[in-house]
């Protein structure tokens, strides 16, 4: 399996020197079907961090071994008829991946043998998916629950009045709460499985694009088209602070493995600004040659994967230099 430890916290005062010493690895995919078509739309680490999946606009769905950057060591998963919009790993299994595409399907994969184990027709375009923490169900943007056992099966969609850009379950097992972003700048908190509204959070002046729960469950981050990231405390759903360092709409937010640091991805501007969650201070700016809309921290290390570079996926830390 490989690559689980180390889990060693780096405090805010030491983070800039630590992170600046990390070396970046590039993962170049030569299978781009046309110039500019290989734009990476989504990236995700598996639970142990020994695999990372990328999905692209040209239908390429690839799983990389971060320690072996050559494409010959990766796994190409073929089957989708449209661009890959979102990939997500089963939190309870190392090798089960779900992907949704503009072809309107959700596919489930066993990446060990490249097998597509199930294809589920969705109620929408296949913009996003989220696994429950116990791996029992997957939810898309039209709130179609896909129950996994004994075989992935779609339930009845419950489309919302406004477009849902991303969904996420809280960490309870079995799942009892669903989070979703809305086109009016709000984030809805729904009971699951009834989908009855529990709370509505208002912190953005325009559409919310993305959200993520911190690994500890203490904070919820929401990114909006207003170029802001709002940070919410999850016991009373109070907004603790707003991060305003982005240059454009926030397309993805990601917490480090310990919940101490956060970064946002955007398809405008260059550079990734890493903030300290408790203080709200920006502690490091990672230079990039192009906008980086997709960002994902390793589940047990301060390695940061990001998209947008013309050469392909990049992972800070995978080439050495630190933990």
C-alpha positions, 0 to 999 in steps of 0.5 A: 500500500505505502505512503501513510505516515508521517503525520507530523504537525508543522506550526504556523511559525515554521510553515513557510520555511518548511513548505518552501523546501518541498520539491514539486513533481510533475505528472505529464499525460501525453494522451491529450486528444487536442491542444488545450483539451486536456484541461484537468477538471478534478483531482482527488487523493485516495484514503491512504494517499498512495493514489491520486485520480485526475479527470479531464475535459477530454474524457481522460480519467487517470490514476497516478502513483505519486511516487512514480510520475511516469505515465507508464505507471499510471492507470487509464480508465476508459468508458466515459463519453464526455468530459470528467467533471468530478472524481471521488474515492470511497472513504472506506476502500483504497481502490474504489473510485467514482467519477461523474461526467457530462455524459450524464453517468456516474461510473464506479471503478476498481482501479486495481484491475481497471474494471468499471464495476457499475454505470448509473444514469444521473438526473443531471449533467454529472457536475459533482458527487460526494461519498458518505463517510461510511461508503454507503451512498453517493450523492450528485448535484440533483440530489440523486442518492446512489446506494452502493450495496448490493449494487450501485442503484440510483434513487429519486432525484430531489432537484433544488430551486437553485443550481447546486454546484457541490454536495458533501456529507458530514462525517457521521456514520451512518450519514445524517447531514448533507451540505450543498452550495446554492446559486444565490450565495447560500449553503444549505444544510439538510437532514439526510435522508429526508432532505428536510432543511436544517440551516441556511448559511449566508456569507457570499454575495453571489453563487457558491461554487465549492465547499469542504469540511475540515478533517476534524469536522470543526470547520466548513469552508465555502468558496464563492464566485465573489473570490472569497472563502468563508470559514464556518464553525460547525457546532453553531454554524457561525462564520469565524472569518472570511479569506479574501486573497483570491483573484477570481471565483473560488472553484475548489477549497482544500484543508491540510490533513490536520485542518491547520491550513487551507488553500483555494483554487481559481481559474483566474490569476496565478499563485496559490495562497495558503492560509492558517485556519485559526488565525486567518493569516496567509502564511505562504504563496506558492508560485504557479505559471497558470491559474490552478482551479483544482487543489487537494492536500494529501491525507497525511502529509503536507503535500499539495496537488494542483492543476492548471500547469500546461505540463500536467498535474503537479504535487508539491512535496512528492519530489522530496524535501520534507515530510 
